[in-house]
Amino acid sequence: MSYSSQAMHLLLKLAKREVDMAAEQLAKAHRTANESKAQKEQLLFYREEYVVKNAVRLSQGMAVVDLQNFQAFLDSIDSAVKTQEIVIEQYLEVVKQHMKFWQACEAKKRKYEILIEKNKKEKRALELKSDQKLMDEFAITHRQFHTAVFH
């Protein structure tokens, strides 16, 4: 393996490592975004459960203070849901950034793979050309020898 070939393989190895690290970061970002979505769903479920649980009390009439507390609690859950939606959007943006980074790393790795394959093909072509030249020289020498010996 030539010096430049070794260097290309080292660069490819480093690029693969970078792709792996980028993939791990992307997976982590996906998990975090999904966890945030699950938290929002839990808040919505809890809100619905709270409303259903208090529906009977609401239909029978509630004291003004209890009704204010009920509404304040719903408002706080709604506020938490809105906050969670903002957090989800932020995490989805992080996912997009990690996806772009992973794609860039993958493209870089692929370029090294293509260059290495191109170098291998060029080396094979040179070897074939060299072999063909030797065969041609042998054939010419062999013909000259036969011509000189048998004439």
LOGU-250080 format. One record per atom (N, C-alpha, C): residue number from 1; atom name; x, y, z. Coordinates in nm, 2 decimals. Layout:
<sites>
NUM; CA; X; Y; Z;
...
</sites>
This chain:
<sites>
1; N; 0.08; -0.12; 0.00;
1; CA; 0.00; 0.00; 0.00;
1; C; 0.09; 0.12; 0.00;
2; N; 0.06; 0.21; -0.09;
2; CA; 0.15; 0.33; -0.10;
2; C; 0.11; 0.43; 0.01;
3; N; 0.20; 0.53; 0.02;
3; CA; 0.18; 0.63; 0.12;
3; C; 0.05; 0.70; 0.10;
4; N; 0.02; 0.75; -0.02;
4; CA; -0.11; 0.82; -0.04;
4; C; -0.23; 0.73; -0.02;
5; N; -0.21; 0.60; -0.05;
5; CA; -0.32; 0.50; -0.03;
5; C; -0.34; 0.49; 0.12;
6; N; -0.23; 0.48; 0.20;
6; CA; -0.25; 0.47; 0.34;
6; C; -0.31; 0.59; 0.40;
7; N; -0.28; 0.71; 0.35;
7; CA; -0.34; 0.83; 0.40;
7; C; -0.48; 0.84; 0.36;
8; N; -0.52; 0.79; 0.25;
8; CA; -0.66; 0.79; 0.21;
8; C; -0.74; 0.69; 0.30;
9; N; -0.68; 0.58; 0.33;
9; CA; -0.75; 0.48; 0.42;
9; C; -0.76; 0.54; 0.56;
10; N; -0.66; 0.61; 0.60;
10; CA; -0.67; 0.67; 0.74;
10; C; -0.78; 0.78; 0.74;
11; N; -0.79; 0.86; 0.63;
11; CA; -0.89; 0.96; 0.62;
11; C; -1.03; 0.90; 0.62;
12; N; -1.04; 0.79; 0.55;
12; CA; -1.17; 0.71; 0.54;
12; C; -1.21; 0.66; 0.68;
13; N; -1.11; 0.61; 0.75;
13; CA; -1.14; 0.56; 0.89;
13; C; -1.19; 0.67; 0.98;
14; N; -1.12; 0.79; 0.97;
14; CA; -1.16; 0.90; 1.05;
14; C; -1.30; 0.95; 1.01;
15; N; -1.33; 0.95; 0.88;
15; CA; -1.46; 0.99; 0.83;
15; C; -1.57; 0.89; 0.88;
16; N; -1.54; 0.76; 0.88;
16; CA; -1.63; 0.66; 0.93;
16; C; -1.66; 0.69; 1.08;
17; N; -1.56; 0.72; 1.15;
17; CA; -1.57; 0.75; 1.30;
17; C; -1.66; 0.87; 1.31;
18; N; -1.64; 0.97; 1.23;
18; CA; -1.72; 1.09; 1.24;
18; C; -1.87; 1.07; 1.20;
19; N; -1.89; 0.98; 1.11;
19; CA; -2.03; 0.94; 1.07;
19; C; -2.09; 0.87; 1.19;
20; N; -2.02; 0.78; 1.25;
20; CA; -2.08; 0.71; 1.36;
20; C; -2.11; 0.80; 1.48;
21; N; -2.02; 0.90; 1.51;
21; CA; -2.05; 1.00; 1.61;
21; C; -2.17; 1.08; 1.58;
22; N; -2.18; 1.12; 1.45;
22; CA; -2.29; 1.21; 1.41;
22; C; -2.42; 1.13; 1.41;
23; N; -2.42; 1.00; 1.38;
23; CA; -2.54; 0.91; 1.39;
23; C; -2.58; 0.90; 1.53;
24; N; -2.49; 0.89; 1.62;
24; CA; -2.52; 0.88; 1.77;
24; C; -2.59; 1.01; 1.81;
25; N; -2.53; 1.12; 1.77;
25; CA; -2.59; 1.25; 1.81;
25; C; -2.73; 1.26; 1.75;
26; N; -2.75; 1.22; 1.63;
26; CA; -2.88; 1.23; 1.57;
26; C; -2.98; 1.14; 1.64;
27; N; -2.94; 1.02; 1.67;
27; CA; -3.03; 0.93; 1.75;
27; C; -3.07; 0.99; 1.88;
28; N; -2.97; 1.05; 1.95;
28; CA; -3.00; 1.11; 2.08;
28; C; -3.10; 1.22; 2.06;
29; N; -3.08; 1.31; 1.96;
29; CA; -3.17; 1.42; 1.94;
29; C; -3.31; 1.37; 1.91;
30; N; -3.32; 1.26; 1.83;
30; CA; -3.45; 1.20; 1.80;
30; C; -3.52; 1.15; 1.93;
31; N; -3.44; 1.08; 2.02;
31; CA; -3.49; 1.03; 2.14;
31; C; -3.55; 1.15; 2.23;
32; N; -3.47; 1.26; 2.24;
32; CA; -3.51; 1.37; 2.32;
32; C; -3.63; 1.43; 2.26;
33; N; -3.64; 1.45; 2.13;
33; CA; -3.76; 1.51; 2.07;
33; C; -3.88; 1.42; 2.10;
34; N; -3.87; 1.29; 2.09;
34; CA; -3.98; 1.19; 2.11;
34; C; -4.02; 1.19; 2.26;
35; N; -3.92; 1.21; 2.35;
35; CA; -3.95; 1.22; 2.49;
35; C; -4.03; 1.34; 2.52;
36; N; -4.00; 1.45; 2.45;
36; CA; -4.07; 1.58; 2.47;
36; C; -4.22; 1.56; 2.42;
37; N; -4.23; 1.49; 2.31;
37; CA; -4.37; 1.47; 2.25;
37; C; -4.45; 1.38; 2.35;
38; N; -4.38; 1.29; 2.41;
38; CA; -4.45; 1.20; 2.50;
38; C; -4.49; 1.28; 2.63;
39; N; -4.41; 1.37; 2.67;
39; CA; -4.44; 1.46; 2.79;
39; C; -4.57; 1.54; 2.75;
40; N; -4.57; 1.59; 2.63;
40; CA; -4.69; 1.68; 2.59;
40; C; -4.81; 1.59; 2.59;
41; N; -4.80; 1.47; 2.54;
41; CA; -4.92; 1.38; 2.54;
41; C; -4.96; 1.34; 2.68;
42; N; -4.87; 1.33; 2.77;
42; CA; -4.90; 1.30; 2.91;
42; C; -4.98; 1.42; 2.97;
43; N; -4.93; 1.54; 2.94;
43; CA; -5.00; 1.66; 2.99;
43; C; -5.14; 1.67; 2.94;
44; N; -5.16; 1.64; 2.81;
44; CA; -5.29; 1.64; 2.75;
44; C; -5.38; 1.53; 2.81;
45; N; -5.33; 1.42; 2.83;
45; CA; -5.40; 1.31; 2.89;
45; C; -5.44; 1.35; 3.03;
46; N; -5.35; 1.40; 3.11;
46; CA; -5.38; 1.44; 3.25;
46; C; -5.48; 1.55; 3.25;
47; N; -5.48; 1.64; 3.16;
47; CA; -5.58; 1.75; 3.15;
47; C; -5.72; 1.69; 3.12;
48; N; -5.72; 1.60; 3.03;
48; CA; -5.85; 1.54; 2.99;
48; C; -5.90; 1.46; 3.11;
49; N; -5.82; 1.39; 3.18;
49; CA; -5.85; 1.31; 3.29;
49; C; -5.91; 1.40; 3.40;
50; N; -5.84; 1.51; 3.42;
50; CA; -5.89; 1.60; 3.53;
50; C; -6.02; 1.66; 3.50;
51; N; -6.05; 1.70; 3.37;
51; CA; -6.18; 1.75; 3.33;
51; C; -6.29; 1.64; 3.35;
52; N; -6.26; 1.52; 3.30;
52; CA; -6.36; 1.41; 3.32;
52; C; -6.39; 1.39; 3.47;
53; N; -6.28; 1.38; 3.55;
53; CA; -6.30; 1.36; 3.69;
53; C; -6.38; 1.47; 3.76;
54; N; -6.37; 1.59; 3.71;
54; CA; -6.45; 1.70; 3.77;
54; C; -6.58; 1.73; 3.70;
55; N; -6.61; 1.66; 3.60;
55; CA; -6.73; 1.69; 3.52;
55; C; -6.86; 1.68; 3.61;
56; N; -6.86; 1.58; 3.69;
56; CA; -6.98; 1.57; 3.78;
56; C; -6.99; 1.69; 3.87;
57; N; -6.88; 1.72; 3.93;
57; CA; -6.88; 1.84; 4.02;
57; C; -6.93; 1.97; 3.95;
58; N; -6.88; 1.98; 3.82;
58; CA; -6.92; 2.10; 3.74;
58; C; -7.07; 2.10; 3.71;
59; N; -7.12; 1.98; 3.68;
59; CA; -7.26; 1.97; 3.64;
59; C; -7.35; 1.99; 3.76;
60; N; -7.30; 1.96; 3.88;
60; CA; -7.38; 1.98; 4.00;
60; C; -7.37; 2.12; 4.06;
61; N; -7.27; 2.19; 4.01;
61; CA; -7.25; 2.32; 4.06;
61; C; -7.13; 2.32; 4.16;
62; N; -7.05; 2.42; 4.14;
62; CA; -6.92; 2.43; 4.22;
62; C; -6.92; 2.57; 4.28;
63; N; -6.86; 2.57; 4.39;
63; CA; -6.84; 2.70; 4.46;
63; C; -6.75; 2.79; 4.37;
64; N; -6.76; 2.92; 4.38;
64; CA; -6.69; 3.01; 4.29;
64; C; -6.54; 2.99; 4.31;
65; N; -6.49; 2.97; 4.43;
65; CA; -6.35; 2.95; 4.46;
65; C; -6.30; 2.82; 4.39;
66; N; -6.38; 2.71; 4.41;
66; CA; -6.35; 2.58; 4.34;
66; C; -6.34; 2.59; 4.19;
67; N; -6.44; 2.67; 4.14;
67; CA; -6.44; 2.69; 3.99;
67; C; -6.32; 2.77; 3.95;
68; N; -6.28; 2.87; 4.02;
68; CA; -6.16; 2.95; 3.99;
68; C; -6.04; 2.86; 4.00;
69; N; -6.03; 2.78; 4.10;
69; CA; -5.91; 2.68; 4.12;
69; C; -5.91; 2.59; 4.00;
70; N; -6.03; 2.53; 3.96;
70; CA; -6.04; 2.44; 3.85;
70; C; -5.98; 2.51; 3.72;
71; N; -6.03; 2.63; 3.70;
71; CA; -5.99; 2.70; 3.57;
71; C; -5.85; 2.74; 3.58;
72; N; -5.80; 2.77; 3.70;
72; CA; -5.65; 2.81; 3.71;
72; C; -5.57; 2.69; 3.68;
73; N; -5.61; 2.57; 3.73;
73; CA; -5.53; 2.45; 3.71;
73; C; -5.53; 2.41; 3.56;
74; N; -5.65; 2.43; 3.50;
74; CA; -5.65; 2.40; 3.35;
74; C; -5.56; 2.50; 3.27;
75; N; -5.57; 2.62; 3.32;
75; CA; -5.48; 2.72; 3.25;
75; C; -5.33; 2.69; 3.27;
76; N; -5.30; 2.64; 3.39;
76; CA; -5.16; 2.60; 3.41;
76; C; -5.12; 2.48; 3.32;
77; N; -5.21; 2.39; 3.31;
77; CA; -5.18; 2.27; 3.22;
77; C; -5.17; 2.32; 3.08;
78; N; -5.26; 2.40; 3.03;
78; CA; -5.26; 2.46; 2.90;
78; C; -5.13; 2.53; 2.87;
79; N; -5.08; 2.61; 2.97;
79; CA; -4.96; 2.68; 2.96;
79; C; -4.84; 2.58; 2.95;
80; N; -4.84; 2.48; 3.03;
80; CA; -4.74; 2.38; 3.02;
80; C; -4.74; 2.31; 2.88;
81; N; -4.85; 2.28; 2.83;
81; CA; -4.86; 2.22; 2.69;
81; C; -4.80; 2.31; 2.59;
82; N; -4.83; 2.44; 2.60;
82; CA; -4.78; 2.54; 2.50;
82; C; -4.63; 2.55; 2.51;
83; N; -4.58; 2.55; 2.64;
83; CA; -4.43; 2.55; 2.66;
83; C; -4.37; 2.42; 2.60;
84; N; -4.44; 2.31; 2.62;
84; CA; -4.38; 2.18; 2.57;
84; C; -4.38; 2.18; 2.42;
85; N; -4.48; 2.25; 2.36;
85; CA; -4.48; 2.26; 2.21;
85; C; -4.36; 2.34; 2.16;
86; N; -4.33; 2.44; 2.23;
86; CA; -4.21; 2.53; 2.20;
86; C; -4.08; 2.44; 2.21;
87; N; -4.08; 2.37; 2.32;
87; CA; -3.96; 2.28; 2.34;
87; C; -3.95; 2.17; 2.23;
88; N; -4.06; 2.12; 2.19;
88; CA; -4.06; 2.02; 2.09;
88; C; -4.01; 2.08; 1.96;
89; N; -4.06; 2.20; 1.92;
89; CA; -4.01; 2.27; 1.80;
89; C; -3.86; 2.29; 1.81;
90; N; -3.81; 2.33; 1.93;
90; CA; -3.66; 2.35; 1.94;
90; C; -3.59; 2.22; 1.92;
91; N; -3.64; 2.11; 1.98;
91; CA; -3.57; 1.98; 1.96;
91; C; -3.58; 1.93; 1.82;
92; N; -3.69; 1.96; 1.75;
92; CA; -3.70; 1.92; 1.61;
92; C; -3.60; 2.00; 1.52;
93; N; -3.57; 2.12; 1.56;
93; CA; -3.47; 2.20; 1.49;
93; C; -3.33; 2.14; 1.51;
94; N; -3.31; 2.10; 1.64;
94; CA; -3.18; 2.03; 1.67;
94; C; -3.17; 1.90; 1.59;
95; N; -3.28; 1.83; 1.57;
95; CA; -3.28; 1.71; 1.49;
95; C; -3.24; 1.74; 1.35;
96; N; -3.30; 1.85; 1.29;
96; CA; -3.27; 1.89; 1.16;
96; C; -3.12; 1.92; 1.14;
97; N; -3.06; 1.99; 1.24;
97; CA; -2.92; 2.03; 1.24;
97; C; -2.83; 1.90; 1.24;
98; N; -2.87; 1.81; 1.33;
98; CA; -2.79; 1.69; 1.34;
98; C; -2.80; 1.60; 1.21;
99; N; -2.92; 1.61; 1.15;
99; CA; -2.94; 1.53; 1.02;
99; C; -2.85; 1.59; 0.91;
100; N; -2.85; 1.72; 0.91;
100; CA; -2.76; 1.79; 0.81;
100; C; -2.61; 1.75; 0.83;
101; N; -2.57; 1.76; 0.96;
101; CA; -2.44; 1.72; 0.99;
101; C; -2.40; 1.58; 0.95;
102; N; -2.49; 1.49; 0.99;
102; CA; -2.47; 1.35; 0.95;
102; C; -2.46; 1.33; 0.80;
103; N; -2.55; 1.40; 0.73;
103; CA; -2.55; 1.38; 0.58;
103; C; -2.42; 1.44; 0.53;
104; N; -2.37; 1.55; 0.58;
104; CA; -2.24; 1.60; 0.54;
104; C; -2.13; 1.50; 0.57;
105; N; -2.13; 1.44; 0.68;
105; CA; -2.03; 1.34; 0.72;
105; C; -2.03; 1.22; 0.63;
106; N; -2.15; 1.18; 0.60;
106; CA; -2.18; 1.06; 0.51;
106; C; -2.12; 1.09; 0.37;
107; N; -2.15; 1.21; 0.32;
107; CA; -2.10; 1.25; 0.19;
107; C; -1.95; 1.26; 0.18;
108; N; -1.89; 1.31; 0.29;
108; CA; -1.74; 1.32; 0.30;
108; C; -1.69; 1.18; 0.30;
109; N; -1.74; 1.09; 0.37;
109; CA; -1.70; 0.95; 0.38;
109; C; -1.71; 0.88; 0.24;
110; N; -1.82; 0.91; 0.18;
110; CA; -1.85; 0.85; 0.04;
110; C; -1.74; 0.90; -0.06;
111; N; -1.71; 1.03; -0.05;
111; CA; -1.60; 1.08; -0.14;
111; C; -1.47; 1.01; -0.12;
112; N; -1.44; 0.98; 0.00;
112; CA; -1.31; 0.91; 0.03;
112; C; -1.32; 0.77; -0.03;
113; N; -1.44; 0.71; -0.01;
113; CA; -1.45; 0.57; -0.07;
113; C; -1.44; 0.57; -0.22;
114; N; -1.50; 0.67; -0.28;
114; CA; -1.49; 0.69; -0.43;
114; C; -1.35; 0.71; -0.47;
115; N; -1.28; 0.80; -0.40;
115; CA; -1.14; 0.82; -0.44;
115; C; -1.05; 0.70; -0.43;
116; N; -1.07; 0.62; -0.32;
116; CA; -1.00; 0.50; -0.30;
116; C; -1.03; 0.40; -0.41;
117; N; -1.15; 0.39; -0.44;
117; CA; -1.19; 0.29; -0.55;
117; C; -1.13; 0.34; -0.68;
118; N; -1.13; 0.47; -0.71;
118; CA; -1.08; 0.53; -0.83;
118; C; -0.93; 0.50; -0.84;
119; N; -0.86; 0.52; -0.73;
119; CA; -0.71; 0.49; -0.72;
119; C; -0.69; 0.34; -0.75;
120; N; -0.77; 0.25; -0.69;
120; CA; -0.75; 0.11; -0.71;
120; C; -0.77; 0.08; -0.86;
121; N; -0.87; 0.13; -0.92;
121; CA; -0.89; 0.11; -1.07;
121; C; -0.78; 0.16; -1.15;
122; N; -0.73; 0.28; -1.12;
122; CA; -0.61; 0.34; -1.19;
122; C; -0.49; 0.25; -1.17;
123; N; -0.47; 0.20; -1.05;
123; CA; -0.35; 0.11; -1.02;
123; C; -0.37; -0.02; -1.10;
124; N; -0.49; -0.07; -1.10;
124; CA; -0.51; -0.20; -1.18;
124; C; -0.49; -0.17; -1.33;
125; N; -0.53; -0.06; -1.38;
125; CA; -0.52; -0.02; -1.52;
125; C; -0.37; -0.01; -1.55;
126; N; -0.29; 0.05; -1.47;
126; CA; -0.15; 0.07; -1.49;
126; C; -0.08; -0.07; -1.48;
127; N; -0.12; -0.15; -1.39;
127; CA; -0.06; -0.29; -1.38;
127; C; -0.09; -0.37; -1.51;
128; N; -0.22; -0.36; -1.56;
128; CA; -0.25; -0.43; -1.68;
128; C; -0.17; -0.38; -1.80;
129; N; -0.16; -0.24; -1.80;
129; CA; -0.08; -0.18; -1.91;
129; C; 0.07; -0.23; -1.91;
130; N; 0.12; -0.23; -1.79;
130; CA; 0.26; -0.28; -1.77;
130; C; 0.27; -0.43; -1.81;
131; N; 0.18; -0.51; -1.77;
131; CA; 0.18; -0.65; -1.80;
131; C; 0.17; -0.66; -1.95;
132; N; 0.08; -0.59; -2.02;
132; CA; 0.07; -0.59; -2.16;
132; C; 0.20; -0.55; -2.23;
133; N; 0.26; -0.45; -2.18;
133; CA; 0.39; -0.40; -2.24;
133; C; 0.49; -0.51; -2.23;
134; N; 0.50; -0.58; -2.11;
134; CA; 0.60; -0.69; -2.10;
134; C; 0.57; -0.80; -2.19;
135; N; 0.44; -0.83; -2.21;
135; CA; 0.40; -0.94; -2.30;
135; C; 0.43; -0.90; -2.44;
136; N; 0.41; -0.78; -2.48;
136; CA; 0.44; -0.73; -2.61;
136; C; 0.59; -0.74; -2.64;
137; N; 0.67; -0.69; -2.54;
137; CA; 0.82; -0.70; -2.55;
137; C; 0.87; -0.84; -2.56;
138; N; 0.80; -0.93; -2.48;
138; CA; 0.84; -1.07; -2.49;
138; C; 0.81; -1.13; -2.63;
139; N; 0.69; -1.09; -2.68;
139; CA; 0.65; -1.14; -2.81;
139; C; 0.75; -1.09; -2.92;
140; N; 0.78; -0.96; -2.91;
140; CA; 0.87; -0.90; -3.01;
140; C; 1.01; -0.97; -3.00;
141; N; 1.06; -0.99; -2.88;
141; CA; 1.19; -1.05; -2.86;
141; C; 1.18; -1.19; -2.91;
142; N; 1.08; -1.26; -2.88;
142; CA; 1.06; -1.40; -2.92;
142; C; 1.06; -1.41; -3.07;
143; N; 0.99; -1.32; -3.14;
143; CA; 0.98; -1.32; -3.28;
143; C; 1.12; -1.29; -3.34;
144; N; 1.19; -1.19; -3.29;
144; CA; 1.32; -1.16; -3.34;
144; C; 1.42; -1.28; -3.32;
145; N; 1.40; -1.34; -3.20;
145; CA; 1.49; -1.46; -3.18;
145; C; 1.46; -1.57; -3.28;
146; N; 1.33; -1.60; -3.30;
146; CA; 1.30; -1.70; -3.40;
146; C; 1.34; -1.66; -3.54;
147; N; 1.33; -1.54; -3.58;
147; CA; 1.36; -1.49; -3.71;
147; C; 1.52; -1.51; -3.73;
148; N; 1.59; -1.47; -3.62;
148; CA; 1.74; -1.47; -3.63;
148; C; 1.79; -1.62; -3.63;
149; N; 1.73; -1.71; -3.56;
149; CA; 1.77; -1.84; -3.55;
149; C; 1.73; -1.92; -3.67;
150; N; 1.61; -1.91; -3.72;
150; CA; 1.56; -1.99; -3.83;
150; C; 1.58; -1.93; -3.96;
151; N; 1.64; -1.82; -3.98;
151; CA; 1.66; -1.77; -4.12;
151; C; 1.80; -1.75; -4.15;
</sites>
